[in-house]
Amino acid sequence: MTSNAREFKVKFLMSKEKQKIVYMEAGKEFVDVLLGLLQLPIVSALSFFATSNGENRLQAGSLTTLYSSLQKMNASNLLIEKKELLRPPCPPLLARLWKFSTDLNLKPLPALPATVYKCNYSYSCMDSVSATRGGNCRKGHKAAMTEAIPLDIADEDMNTPSSSGFVQSYLTFIVSDDLNIMPASTIESIIMLNKHGVKNLADLYSVDGKVSSEQVFELLRTSFSSCAVLNEVFKNVIRKSAIDHKV
């Protein structure tokens, strides 16, 4: 882990008898990142898998071949720079993660302008704005786009913990082995225990843990080929730290 690595605090519920992770409990910060992976351009994920830990970790498949062919293609065959295809812009939540991993360099989306403009003919033109003042209405009205709409007003609100990201900040979430995410509750816990065949609560113990930024992307890599990603990524790490653990 690098000195810039980001860590997310989580809790694992373990089964002694089955020697496996039953589920993970996590807060907003980690769940936001997990859900944010759904916004990650597939080529950015492929790029990470191709260079993770200095080795090629791409699995054989047509998508892998497509990515490799683009890497090898001569620039003279393309109408745009190759890096624009290999490194597309990513949502801000994920673009910030490049600071926490030496294996992945994500390109952030371009910053929004502080002000955009629309014509004053109709409110319906709100969905056809321009960053340039004075242009012709994009909806064909005979009016110039001079009505200013400031965008920075909403920025302050979006930076508050309750409105940024994807999920509510006051909730704790259960994350299952196959990355099924749900708000933590007694009922959901019972359902999860029954699913894993746990009948005796004395068989269970919890382990506080931390998920590094590198492990976030390892979860992503493993999720393409497995429905037991928590155990594949964390089981051995937890076992070493909890050999003498007692309830």
Residue pairs with C-beta under 8 A, 6 or more apart in sequence:
1 212
1 214
2 100
2 101
2 102
4 99
4 100
5 100
5 101
5 212
5 213
5 214
6 97
6 99
6 100
6 212
6 213
7 210
7 211
7 212
7 213
8 26
8 27
8 29
8 30
8 33
8 210
8 211
8 216
9 27
9 30
9 208
9 209
9 210
10 24
10 25
10 26
10 27
10 30
10 175
10 208
10 209
10 210
10 211
11 24
11 25
11 26
11 206
11 207
11 208
11 209
12 21
12 23
12 24
12 25
12 206
12 207
12 209
12 230
12 234
12 238
13 21
13 22
13 23
13 24
13 25
13 204
13 205
13 206
14 20
14 21
14 22
14 204
14 205
14 206
14 207
14 238
14 242
15 22
15 196
15 198
15 203
15 204
16 203
16 204
16 205
17 203
18 196
18 197
18 198
19 235
19 239
20 196
20 231
20 235
21 177
21 230
21 231
21 234
21 235
21 238
22 177
22 192
22 193
22 196
22 198
22 204
23 174
23 175
23 176
23 177
23 192
23 230
24 174
24 175
24 176
24 230
25 172
25 173
25 174
25 175
25 184
26 34
26 172
26 173
26 175
27 169
27 171
27 172
27 173
28 161
28 165
28 167
28 168
28 169
28 171
28 173
29 165
30 211
31 166
31 167
31 173
31 175
31 181
32 93
32 165
32 166
32 167
33 93
33 94
33 97
33 216
34 175
34 179
34 181
34 216
34 219
35 166
35 167
35 181
36 91
36 93
36 94
36 165
36 166
37 94
37 216
37 220
39 90
39 91
39 93
39 94
40 90
40 91
40 94
40 106
40 220
41 88
41 89
41 90
42 63
43 67
43 85
43 86
43 87
43 88
44 87
44 88
44 90
44 104
44 106
45 220
45 221
46 58
46 63
46 64
46 67
47 67
47 86
47 87
47 104
48 103
48 104
48 217
48 220
48 221
49 57
49 58
49 59
49 221
50 56
50 57
50 58
50 67
51 103
51 104
52 103
52 217
52 218
52 221
53 103
57 221
58 64
58 67
58 68
59 224
59 225
70 82
70 85
70 86
71 82
71 86
73 82
75 81
75 82
78 85
87 105
87 106
87 107
88 107
89 95
89 107
89 108
89 109
89 110
90 106
90 107
90 108
90 109
91 109
92 108
92 109
93 165
94 106
95 106
95 107
95 108
95 109
96 108
97 104
97 106
97 213
97 216
98 104
98 105
98 106
100 212
100 213
101 213
101 214
101 217
103 214
103 217
104 217
112 151
113 131
113 151
114 150
114 151
114 152
115 131
115 148
115 149
115 150
115 151
115 152
116 129
116 130
116 131
116 148
116 149
116 151
117 129
117 130
117 131
117 132
117 133
117 134
117 135
117 145
117 146
117 147
117 148
117 149
118 125
118 126
118 128
118 129
118 130
118 137
118 145
118 147
118 149
119 125
119 137
119 139
119 141
119 143
119 144
119 145
119 146
119 147
120 143
120 146
120 147
121 137
121 141
121 142
121 143
122 139
122 141
124 139
125 137
125 138
125 139
125 141
125 145
126 149
128 137
128 138
128 139
129 138
129 145
129 149
130 138
130 145
132 145
133 145
133 146
133 148
134 144
134 145
134 146
135 144
135 145
136 144
136 145
137 143
137 144
137 145
138 145
157 163
158 164
161 169
162 168
162 169
167 173
171 183
171 184
172 183
172 184
173 181
173 182
173 183
173 184
174 181
174 182
174 183
174 184
174 188
174 189
174 192
175 181
175 230
176 192
176 195
176 230
177 227
177 228
177 229
177 230
177 231
178 227
178 228
178 229
179 219
179 223
179 229
179 230
182 188
193 204
198 204
202 247
204 247
205 242
205 245
205 246
205 247
207 238
207 241
207 242
207 245
209 234
209 237
209 238
209 241
211 234
215 233
215 234
218 233
219 229
219 233
222 229
222 232
222 233
223 229
226 232
